[in-house]
C-alpha cells in the first residue's frame, strides 16, 4: 500500500476544495434564480391587487357616473367634485402603471408580467386623455404627477 506524502494530500485537498466551490456557486445561481422568480411573482401580485382596488373604485356610483360623462360629454361635463374623484382614481391607476414600469426596469417584474401592464397603458391613456394634459390650469394634469421618464415612455408608445 502506497503512503501519501503531505504534498499529495494538499493537492487532493485543493482539488476537493475547488469542486466544493463550484458546487456552491451552482447552488447559489439556482437559489438566486428561484428567489428572483418568487420576487417577480410577488411584485406582479401586489401590482394587480392595487389595480383591482382601483377598478373597484370605478364601480362606485359617483366615479362610474363621472366616467360615463367623461367618456361621452368630455371633462367639462363633470362637476368639480366628480372631476376631483376621477383625477384621484386616475392618479392612483397611473401610479400603479409607473410602479410596474420601474419594477420591470429593475428586473423585479418579469417581461411576461410587464406585457399585461404595457398593453393597458395606451387603452387607459385614451380614457384619461382629458386629464392627461388638460387645457384649463385650474386642475393638475396626470402627466405632471408621474416621473418624466415614465411620461416620455407612455407618450412615445401611445401618442
Secondary structure, DSSP 8 states (H G I E B T S, - for coil): -----HHHHHHHHHHHHHHHHHHHHHHHHHHHHHHHHHHHHHHHHHHHHHHHHHHHHHTSHHHHHHHHHHHHH-GGGS-HHHHHHHHHHHHHHHHHHHHHHHHHHTTSS-HHHHHHHHHHHHHHHHHHHHHHS-SSSSS--GGGSS-HHHHHHHHHHH-
